């Protein structure tokens, strides 16, 4: 079985989901029959680069927090 995981590497929720998947896969009886392909995409492809903010500041600013 092939499973493709699409996620944005800076998204904390994508990371949490990936980790939960990995934990579940470890418990799966037929895990050796599973091929996992990690794919990436950007949740916000228009996000500015090198803003001088760390990830926490950037997320707070983006969400008005």
C-alpha positions as CSV (number, residue, x, y, z in Angstrom):
1,X,0.0,0.0,0.0
2,X,1.3,3.4,-0.9
3,X,0.4,6.4,1.3
4,X,1.2,10.0,0.3
5,X,1.3,12.6,3.0
6,X,1.0,16.2,1.7
7,X,2.0,18.8,4.2
8,X,3.5,22.3,4.7
9,X,6.7,21.9,6.6
10,X,6.2,25.1,8.6
11,X,2.6,24.1,9.6
12,X,2.5,22.9,13.2
13,X,-0.8,21.0,12.6
14,X,0.7,19.2,9.6
15,X,3.6,18.1,11.9
16,X,1.3,16.9,14.6
17,X,-0.7,14.9,12.0
18,X,2.4,13.4,10.6
19,X,3.7,12.3,14.0
20,X,0.3,10.8,14.9
21,X,0.4,8.9,11.6
22,X,3.9,7.6,12.4
23,X,2.8,6.4,15.8
24,X,-0.2,4.7,14.3
25,X,1.9,3.1,11.6
26,X,4.2,1.6,14.2
27,X,1.3,-0.2,15.7
28,X,0.0,-1.4,12.4
29,X,0.3,-5.2,11.9
30,X,1.3,-4.9,8.2
31,X,3.5,-1.8,8.5
32,X,6.3,-3.4,6.4
33,X,3.9,-3.5,3.5
34,X,3.3,0.3,3.6
35,X,5.3,2.7,1.4
36,X,5.1,6.3,2.7
37,X,5.8,9.2,0.3
38,X,6.2,12.6,1.8
39,X,5.1,15.4,-0.4
40,X,5.2,19.1,0.3
41,X,3.1,22.1,-0.6
42,X,2.8,25.7,0.8
43,X,-0.3,26.6,2.7
44,X,0.5,30.3,1.9
45,X,2.7,30.5,-1.2
46,X,2.5,34.3,-1.1
47,X,4.1,34.5,2.4
48,X,7.0,36.9,2.5
49,X,10.5,35.5,3.0
50,X,13.1,36.9,5.4
51,X,10.8,39.2,7.3
52,X,13.1,39.3,10.3
53,X,10.4,37.5,12.4
54,X,10.7,34.1,13.9
55,X,8.0,31.5,13.2
56,X,6.0,32.5,16.3
57,X,6.0,36.2,15.5
58,X,5.1,35.5,11.8
59,X,2.2,33.3,12.7
60,X,0.9,35.7,15.3
61,X,1.1,38.6,12.8
62,X,-0.6,36.5,10.1
63,X,-3.5,35.6,12.4
64,X,-3.8,39.0,14.2
65,X,-2.9,37.6,17.6
